[in-house]
Amino acid sequence: MTGTRVLVLNSGSSSLKYQLLDMRDSSRLAAGLVERIGEQTSRLKHTPMAAGGDAREADGPIADHDAALKAVAQELARDGLGLDSPDLAAIGHRVVHGGMFFTEPTVIDDAVIAEIERLIPVAPLHNPANLTGIRTARALRPDLPQVAVFDTAFHTTMPESAARYAIDPRIADRHRIRRYGFHGTSHAYVSRATAELLGKAPEDVNVIVLHLGNGASASAVRGGRCVDTSMGLTPLEGLVMGTRSGDLDPAVIFHLARVGGMSMDEIDTLLNKRSGLFGLCGDNDMREIRRRIDEGDEAAALAFDIYVHRLKKYIGAYYAVLGTVDAVAFTAGVGENAAPVREAAVAGLESLGLAVDPGRNAVRGDRPRIVSPDSARVAVAVVPTDEELEIATQTYALVGKNT
Ligand code: AMP
């Protein structure tokens, strides 16, 4: 392997996010996003970190992912970072669902693509989009190693007692129903970074990671290995999210179908796209919800309380799963920025050794930091996640090992 650069691609159904990193110092050379692929109003936003200068935006129709990646390649070439450069060592792809099969980052070949395809029934929204990105990138640079980094991989260490639902195992196995968990790249990165913040090896700490973005999930990590996580067969289970309900009695679904007369697709849309904070109060952005609460809005206040109540339940549950806890780490958009959520989530848990120091919790920053008082038994930490860096690191390590 001669190159030291890794391109990270996160391909959604109508978007393509990318970052180019130099693995000698993990620095970001360029990053950007193509949105609304396939529409007349596509937009490419490109930030040339290494070349300096302002972000460049280009509006105009981009027909498909192939055209999107070619447009990205052109932008990178303008910065002297073309994808045909020998400095490019590999492309790392985020793949949402790796099932039980992919427990590690994996170099992509035809068999790997076939397996990711086989998992489409359990990830109908995400895997097809991820595959489009993979196919497009392989067509552009067929000679270059491409690596799939799976959102589910970090969770494959969960014991069967946590991963299995209490249903007939023959039915579960036939339909591959189990808890897979998602956001694994973030949980892996943040649990390791939390250990580092505590000055300890990952093997020596137990961490509850709370990834609170628009999607949200919690995980219990014992000695660097995931032992439980809140998302399940799909990302719908667990915490209250921006637009997803998280946990509910499965009988709600029968009730909506039988009594409410809703179709399965309508219920799917309701629970995934029109529930959570948005369903409760009409806003899914925590900034807006906090603003409304400050103005005395009751629906926003109740949505916040329901969000925090669920969070607290998971902290308690994972505390019990782990037995001893060294740190609770908050990450992602809400976890990193919303001090009131952190404060409310641990309020009243002093007997578990959990508390925030109001002064520390109020300080903003983009570095990992502890926001609990020095006297607290358990550290409450804010640890910014970096899924792109984690994907690049895993990709580079794997490609380095294979050459
Ligand atoms: P993510 O999915 O990690 O990008 O997180 C996006 C979410 O983070 C948004 O929908 C907001 O709810 C939340 N968020 C971002 N910035 C802030 C902020 N400054 N304060 C509170 N919430 C924020």
Boltz pocket constraint, residues with backbone or C-beta under 6 A from the ligand:
constraints:
  - pocket:
      binder: B
      contacts: [[A, 212], [A, 213], [A, 214], [A, 215], [A, 242], [A, 284], [A, 285], [A, 286], [A, 287], [A, 332], [A, 333], [A, 334], [A, 337], [A, 338]]
      max_distance: 6.0
